[in-house]
């Protein structure tokens, strides 16, 4: 039995790194979307709610 891990898809040179790169790109896209939403929230004037006045 071989102790080498089997790459998910493709050959040994294109399997794991490509999958990792794809994961990183997806995570960066999600992070960018979250940061854009946060930035949009922070650009709005603050809301004053009665609950926060004490």
Rosetta blueprint (number, residue, H / E / L):
1 X L
2 X L
3 X L
4 X L
5 X L
6 X L
7 X L
8 X L
9 X L
10 X L
11 X L
12 X L
13 X L
14 X L
15 X L
16 X H
17 X H
18 X H
19 X H
20 X H
21 X H
22 X H
23 X H
24 X H
25 X H
26 X H
27 X H
28 X H
29 X H
30 X H
31 X H
32 X H
33 X H
34 X H
35 X H
36 X H
37 X H
38 X H
39 X H
40 X H
41 X H
42 X H
43 X H
44 X L
45 X L
46 X L
47 X L
48 X L
49 X L
50 X H
51 X H
52 X H
53 X H
54 X L
